[in-house]
Amino acid sequence: MSLGQHRPGFVIDSGRFFAIISDALIELNPLDWSGTELSGKNVGEGPSLRWLSGLSIDMVNGKAYVGNSYNELIEIDLNTGDRTLVSAANEEDPLNLSFRYLRNGFIDIGESIAINSCWSGQTFSIEKSSGSRFSISRPTRGTGTYFNSAEQLKFDGFNKRLLVLNEVTADPWSYPQFDTAVQQVLSVSPENGDRSIVTGPNTGEGDINAWFVDIAVDSRNGNIYATDMRSKSIIQIDPVSGNRRVLSSAEKGSGPGGADLGRAGLTVDESRNRLLLAGGVSGEPESLISVDLDTGDRSTLVTYGGADTVKWVSSSYIEVDDLSVYAYLVNYEGVILSVDLETGLRRIVSGDGVGAGPDFREISNVAVDRKNNRLLVEHYKERDRENPEYDGLLYEDLPIEMELLSIDLETGDRKSLLSFTQRKNERMIMTPAVDPQSGEIYLSLPNLSISVFDEKTGQYLTVSQ
């Protein structure tokens, strides 16, 4: 038996040594460290034990409590090994109190189990008797649903709010993981940080069996659009009701790429009443596709080939400038391109020898800062191999380094505005969004907050957390 990496998975109480492995609670003999199964596949009845992480012992009442990576808390009778589900993942929970990827912070506090979740960034308690969950110590600004993630961040100019793509629950050990994830779109007030659900499992009508890759918002009416990897389609979301409908797919709309539209980055080309899709379109991996907002019909605007050999790969993020003259595409391998929406001509804006400043390694989310004629991009830097503090660590175990880059659209020059080094268990993200009227820069940050960034001081102020 191997204790693996499940922490805290070892408890000494009343002279007895308890431990968890992936799928069982065991008792260890301190003389030879042999293990006896107390509950698991061979002992006890009730919900199965799987991917356990987190253990507490209540000898007074003869109970053990274990957590797992499925967001469940299970009670175990130490005498019989029988198991009872105390608290489970709840898609209807308006606060998103989830603890997936639990590795540290699991303790018995009497009538409850206190959990410090490294996945959702929340500390909360679960009552043993009812399974109810309560936030107990997370610093907050604003009221409403908590963030578990912030995969995308967009500014909604019509409703003067921020939109956040937030993951609710998932089976972390399925492959691919998005097969079991549930997502919601949250609204965040830039004024007071209050959060509300725009659409999700229990908000709005229409199929929500979705894994959104990218979202975009139409500033003329607030309509929200998303590319959905699971249904391979483009979804339109009503900004008031949260109702969802398929705008374009293999069955809806005509034209190229209908077999799979769900992996593309997208943006709204408002002056031409269409969406632009870049990368990940079935059969058109290096093309720019337009989608009519009324009919869902698709057409190819630009494709790789001919004398113009500037290309992009299948995973691109895209934005359009305020005059709808150029589309800007981010190639995550290290090039930013512009496409003239009238002529189709492509050119490299930055990277691959164009522009000075930090070399690109892996770039992703992008926002247009119209007031300053630049792009803001999320950049994952090379991990620090030379730091002696990390001696002996494998490359994949080194902390992730990331920064916010400013890209001058005239020269292609690159400048680092803000950088972070990953702390233990931290989910690294620095997605930018810009208010085109005020020029305010908003960021989704690793501490699961939405913040406003002041470039002059290099400081950021939490808007919502």
Salt bridges, closest charged atoms under 4 A:
ASP23 OD2 - LYS41 NZ 3.32
GLU27 OE1 - ARG16 NH2 2.77
ASP58 OD2 - LYS128 NZ 3.84
GLU72 OE2 - ARG50 NH2 3.37
GLU75 OE1 - LYS63 NZ 3.89
ASP77 OD2 - LYS63 NZ 3.56
ASP108 OD2 - LYS128 NZ 2.69
GLU151 OE2 - ARG427 NH2 3.07
ASP156 OD2 - ARG161 NE 2.98
GLU167 OE2 - ARG100 NH1 2.39
ASP214 OD1 - LYS154 NZ 3.71
ASP218 OD2 - ARG220 NH2 2.67
ASP260 OD2 - ARG263 NE 3.28
ASP269 OD2 - ARG272 NH1 3.16
ASP269 OD2 - ARG274 NE 2.80
GLU286 OE2 - LYS311 NZ 3.25
ASP308 OD2 - ARG346 NE 3.17
GLU319 OE2 - LYS154 NZ 3.24
GLU342 OE2 - ARG272 NH2 2.69
GLU362 OE1 - ARG361 NH1 3.96
ASP369 OD2 - ARG374 NE 2.70
GLU382 OE1 - ARG361 NE 3.01
GLU382 OE2 - ARG385 NE 3.47
GLU403 OE2 - HIS379 ND1 2.83
GLU426 OE2 - ARG423 NH2 2.98
GLU455 OE1 - ARG374 NH2 2.71
GLU455 OE2 - LYS415 NZ 3.69
